[in-house]
Amino acid sequence: MVVDKPAGLTSHDVVARVRRLAGTRRVGHAGTLDPMATGVLLVGVGRATRLLGHLALHDKDYLATMRLGVTTSTDDAQGEPLARTAAHHVGVADVVAVMKAFTGEIEQRPPAVSAIKVDGVRAYTRARSGEDVVLAVRRVTVTRFEATAFRPDAELGVLDVDVEVTCSSGTYIRALARDVGTALGVGGHLAALRRTRVGAFDLSAARTLPELETAFTLTPLDAVAASAFARRDLDAEQALAVSHGAKLSASGIEGEPVAAFGPDGALVALLEDRGEIARALAVFVG
């Protein structure tokens, strides 16, 4: 299901609600949203939990607000303010120019307060215990990073910039706001965030928790896989072989998983090409 996560809840809170509604603990989510963030959260129930890690790797769309002029301990509005520098006078052209530098394939340092593990311990646990956490940079892709509105506030000394972002999995919008502010010399943090799309699934398919309380329905796994991945149709012999762990000839689609369906239209497995062989990333029958 596609849940429109409300502000104030963690992604795990949403999973807990769905577990109660579904009557099973076998529930997970794809792509964590911080408590302050809202929008598209993919939630899987039962067999669909095996698909979530692959769905999370798809690109994503966000609507966000960067507040320039204030840095925080978490790089977003949930953290403690660390420094203030008047930014309401910063020029629009300057902001746009800096944003262009963070478009394309870039190196990004994740926020210290994040779920990334360092020697088996979450970075946010280390940071909150007082440890100085500096995570390694990673390469991410920001396909679109466009400003849609500028709102200077002379009283607060800040400049709020509304932006639209399309990016690869693993990109931190908090880090974009932080780095834009740093590049402008005034600091910055993420003031608001709404995820509008994960791969093939956007807000048009999302339902709120109150709506799910009223009518709890799931999108069939077969339909999800068909929407999210390239398709390969198997004959009965191939479907049986894959369900028992056999490898097939390559699908001819490199660099992305392929959803393999049996003659009855049911999802059999998610396949990945490795040279001339297609191996199963996850099997959903048998």
C-alpha positions as CSV (number, residue, x, y, z in Angstrom):
1,M,0.0,0.0,0.0
2,V,1.0,3.6,-0.5
3,V,0.5,5.5,2.8
4,D,0.4,9.3,3.0
5,K,2.5,9.6,6.2
6,P,1.5,12.4,8.5
7,A,3.9,14.7,10.3
8,G,4.8,13.6,13.9
9,L,4.9,9.9,13.3
10,T,8.0,7.8,12.5
11,S,7.9,5.4,9.6
12,H,7.9,2.6,12.3
13,D,4.8,4.1,13.9
14,V,3.1,3.8,10.5
15,V,4.2,0.1,10.3
16,A,2.8,-0.5,13.8
17,R,-0.6,0.9,12.8
18,V,-0.7,-1.3,9.7
19,R,0.3,-4.4,11.7
20,R,-2.7,-3.8,13.8
21,L,-5.0,-3.3,10.8
22,A,-3.6,-6.2,8.9
23,G,-3.5,-8.6,11.9
24,T,0.1,-9.7,11.2
25,R,3.5,-8.6,12.3
26,R,4.9,-9.3,8.9
27,V,4.8,-5.7,7.8
28,G,7.7,-3.4,6.6
29,H,8.3,-0.2,4.8
30,A,10.5,1.0,1.9
31,G,12.5,4.2,2.4
32,T,12.4,5.8,5.8
33,L,10.8,9.2,6.3
34,D,11.8,11.3,9.3
35,P,9.0,12.2,11.8
36,M,8.7,15.8,10.5
37,A,8.3,14.6,6.9
38,T,5.0,13.7,5.2
39,G,4.0,11.9,2.0
40,V,4.6,8.7,0.2
41,L,5.6,5.7,2.3
42,L,5.5,2.3,0.7
43,V,4.3,-0.4,3.1
44,G,4.3,-4.1,2.4
45,V,2.4,-6.9,4.1
46,G,3.2,-10.6,4.0
47,R,5.2,-11.7,1.0
48,A,5.4,-8.1,-0.2
49,T,8.0,-7.4,2.5
50,R,10.5,-9.2,0.3
51,L,10.0,-6.6,-2.4
52,L,10.4,-3.5,-0.3
53,G,14.2,-3.3,-0.4
54,H,14.1,-3.3,-4.2
55,L,11.3,-0.7,-4.3
56,A,13.3,1.6,-2.0
57,L,16.1,1.8,-4.5
58,H,13.9,3.6,-7.0
59,D,14.3,7.4,-7.5
60,K,12.1,9.8,-5.5
61,D,10.4,13.2,-5.8
62,Y,10.2,15.7,-3.0
63,L,8.7,19.1,-2.2
64,A,10.9,20.8,0.4
65,T,11.6,24.1,2.1
66,M,15.1,25.1,2.9
67,R,15.6,27.8,5.6
68,L,18.8,29.7,5.0
69,G,20.4,31.6,7.9
70,V,20.1,28.9,10.6
71,T,22.1,25.7,11.1
72,T,20.8,23.0,13.4
73,S,22.2,19.9,15.1
74,T,20.2,17.5,12.8
75,D,20.2,19.6,9.6
76,D,16.4,19.9,9.9
77,A,13.8,21.8,12.0
78,Q,13.8,19.0,14.6
79,G,17.3,19.9,15.8
80,E,18.7,22.5,18.1
81,P,19.8,25.8,16.5
82,L,23.6,26.0,16.4
83,A,24.3,29.3,14.6
84,R,22.4,32.2,13.0
85,T,23.6,34.4,10.2
86,A,21.4,37.0,8.5
87,A,20.3,35.6,5.1
88,H,17.2,37.5,4.2
89,H,19.3,39.6,1.9
90,V,20.8,36.7,-0.1
91,G,20.0,37.1,-3.8
92,V,17.8,34.8,-5.8
93,A,20.5,34.5,-8.5
94,D,23.0,33.4,-5.9
95,V,20.8,30.7,-4.5
96,V,19.9,29.4,-8.0
97,A,23.6,29.3,-9.0
98,V,24.6,27.3,-5.8
99,M,21.7,24.9,-6.3
100,K,23.0,24.1,-9.8
101,A,26.3,23.0,-8.3
102,F,24.3,20.4,-6.3
103,T,22.6,19.0,-9.4
104,G,23.7,15.9,-11.2
105,E,26.0,13.3,-9.8
106,I,27.4,14.7,-6.6
107,E,29.3,13.7,-3.5
108,Q,27.2,14.1,-0.4
109,R,28.0,13.7,3.3
110,P,25.0,12.2,5.2
111,P,23.8,14.0,8.3
112,A,25.4,12.9,11.5
113,V,22.0,12.2,13.0
114,S,21.0,9.5,10.5
115,A,20.2,5.8,10.6
116,I,23.5,4.8,8.8
117,K,25.4,2.3,10.9
118,V,29.0,2.9,12.0
119,D,30.6,-0.2,13.3
120,G,27.2,-1.7,13.9
121,V,25.7,1.3,15.8
122,R,23.3,3.8,14.2
123,A,25.0,7.2,13.6
124,Y,22.1,9.0,15.5
125,T,22.8,6.9,18.6
126,R,26.5,7.9,18.5
127,A,25.7,11.6,17.8
128,R,23.1,11.8,20.6
129,S,25.5,10.3,23.1
130,G,27.9,13.2,22.4
131,E,30.2,11.5,19.9
132,D,31.5,13.7,17.1
133,V,30.2,11.7,14.1
134,V,31.5,12.4,10.6
135,L,30.1,10.0,8.0
136,A,31.9,9.2,4.8
137,V,30.7,11.0,1.6
138,R,28.7,9.0,-0.9
139,R,27.9,9.5,-4.5
140,V,24.2,10.3,-5.2
141,T,22.4,11.7,-8.2
142,V,20.1,14.8,-8.0
143,T,18.3,14.8,-11.3
144,R,16.2,17.9,-10.5
145,F,16.8,20.6,-7.9
146,E,14.6,23.6,-8.7
147,A,13.5,26.6,-6.6
148,T,9.8,27.5,-6.9
149,A,9.5,30.3,-4.3
150,F,11.7,32.7,-2.2
151,R,10.3,34.1,1.1
152,P,12.8,36.5,2.9
153,D,11.9,37.3,6.5
154,A,13.8,40.4,7.7
155,E,12.4,39.9,11.3
156,L,13.8,36.4,11.6
157,G,16.8,37.2,9.3
158,V,16.1,34.0,7.2
159,L,15.4,33.2,3.6
160,D,13.0,30.3,3.0
161,V,13.3,28.7,-0.4
162,D,10.7,26.2,-1.6
163,V,12.3,23.5,-3.9
164,E,11.4,20.5,-6.0
165,V,13.8,17.6,-5.9
166,T,14.1,14.4,-7.9
167,C,17.0,12.2,-6.7
168,S,18.4,8.8,-6.4
169,S,18.0,6.5,-3.4
170,G,20.2,7.4,-0.5
171,T,20.1,11.2,-1.1
172,Y,19.5,13.3,2.0
173,I,17.4,16.4,1.3
174,R,18.5,17.6,4.8
175,A,22.1,17.5,3.5
176,L,21.2,19.5,0.4
177,A,19.7,22.2,2.5
178,R,22.7,22.2,4.8
179,D,25.2,22.3,1.9
180,V,23.4,25.0,0.0
181,G,23.5,27.2,3.2
182,T,27.1,26.4,3.8
183,A,28.0,27.3,0.2
184,L,26.2,30.6,0.5
185,G,28.1,31.4,3.8
186,V,24.9,31.7,5.9
187,G,24.1,28.1,6.9
188,G,20.8,26.3,6.4
189,H,18.6,23.5,7.3
190,L,15.5,21.7,6.1
191,A,12.3,23.3,7.3
192,A,9.7,21.1,5.6
193,L,9.6,18.0,3.5
194,R,7.0,16.1,1.6
195,R,7.7,13.0,-0.5
196,T,5.5,12.9,-3.5
197,R,6.8,9.9,-5.4
198,V,8.8,6.7,-5.0
199,G,9.4,5.0,-8.3
200,A,6.1,4.3,-10.0
201,F,4.0,5.2,-6.9
202,D,2.9,8.8,-6.1
203,L,0.5,10.7,-4.0
204,S,-2.4,9.9,-6.3
205,A,-2.3,6.3,-5.1
206,A,-1.7,7.2,-1.4
207,R,-4.2,6.8,1.4
208,T,-4.1,8.4,4.9
209,L,-4.1,6.3,8.0
210,P,-7.7,7.4,8.9
211,E,-8.8,6.3,5.4
212,L,-7.1,2.9,6.0
213,E,-8.8,2.6,9.4
214,T,-12.2,3.0,7.5
215,A,-11.4,0.7,4.6
216,F,-8.2,-1.4,4.7
217,T,-7.2,-2.6,1.3
218,L,-4.0,-3.7,-0.4
219,T,-2.7,-3.5,-3.9
220,P,-2.0,-7.0,-5.1
221,L,1.7,-8.0,-5.2
222,D,1.5,-8.9,-8.9
223,A,0.2,-5.4,-9.8
224,V,2.9,-3.7,-7.8
225,A,5.7,-5.6,-9.4
226,A,4.2,-5.0,-12.9
227,S,4.1,-1.3,-12.2
228,A,7.5,-1.0,-10.7
229,F,9.8,-3.2,-12.7
230,A,10.5,-4.4,-16.3
231,R,8.5,-7.5,-17.1
232,R,9.5,-11.0,-18.2
233,D,7.0,-13.7,-18.9
234,L,8.0,-17.3,-18.1
235,D,6.5,-20.6,-19.4
236,A,5.4,-23.2,-16.9
237,E,8.8,-25.1,-17.0
238,Q,10.8,-21.9,-16.4
239,A,8.5,-20.7,-13.6
240,L,8.9,-24.1,-11.8
241,A,12.6,-24.0,-12.3
242,V,13.0,-20.5,-10.8
243,S,10.8,-21.4,-7.9
244,H,13.2,-24.2,-7.0
245,G,16.3,-22.0,-7.3
246,A,17.4,-22.6,-10.8
247,K,19.0,-19.9,-12.9
248,L,17.7,-18.8,-16.3
249,S,19.3,-17.2,-19.4
250,A,19.8,-13.4,-19.1
251,S,16.8,-11.2,-19.5
252,G,18.7,-8.7,-21.6
253,I,18.0,-5.9,-19.2
254,E,21.1,-4.9,-17.3
255,G,21.3,-2.7,-14.2
256,E,17.8,-3.2,-12.9
257,P,15.7,-6.0,-11.5
258,V,13.1,-7.7,-13.7
259,A,9.8,-9.0,-12.5
260,A,9.2,-12.6,-13.8
261,F,5.6,-13.8,-14.1
262,G,4.3,-17.3,-14.6
263,P,1.7,-18.3,-17.3
264,D,-1.1,-17.6,-14.8
265,G,0.1,-14.0,-14.4
266,A,1.4,-14.5,-10.9
267,L,4.7,-13.0,-9.8
268,V,7.3,-15.8,-9.6
269,A,10.5,-13.9,-8.8
270,L,12.5,-10.8,-9.1
271,L,15.5,-11.5,-11.4
272,E,18.8,-9.8,-12.0
273,D,21.1,-10.3,-14.9
274,R,24.7,-11.4,-14.1
275,G,26.4,-11.8,-17.4
276,E,24.6,-14.4,-19.5
277,I,22.6,-15.7,-16.5
278,A,19.6,-14.3,-14.7
279,R,19.5,-15.1,-11.0
280,A,16.7,-14.6,-8.5
281,L,16.9,-11.8,-6.1
282,A,13.7,-12.9,-4.4
283,V,11.3,-15.7,-5.0
284,F,7.6,-15.3,-4.3
285,V,6.2,-18.8,-5.0
286,G,7.0,-22.3,-3.7
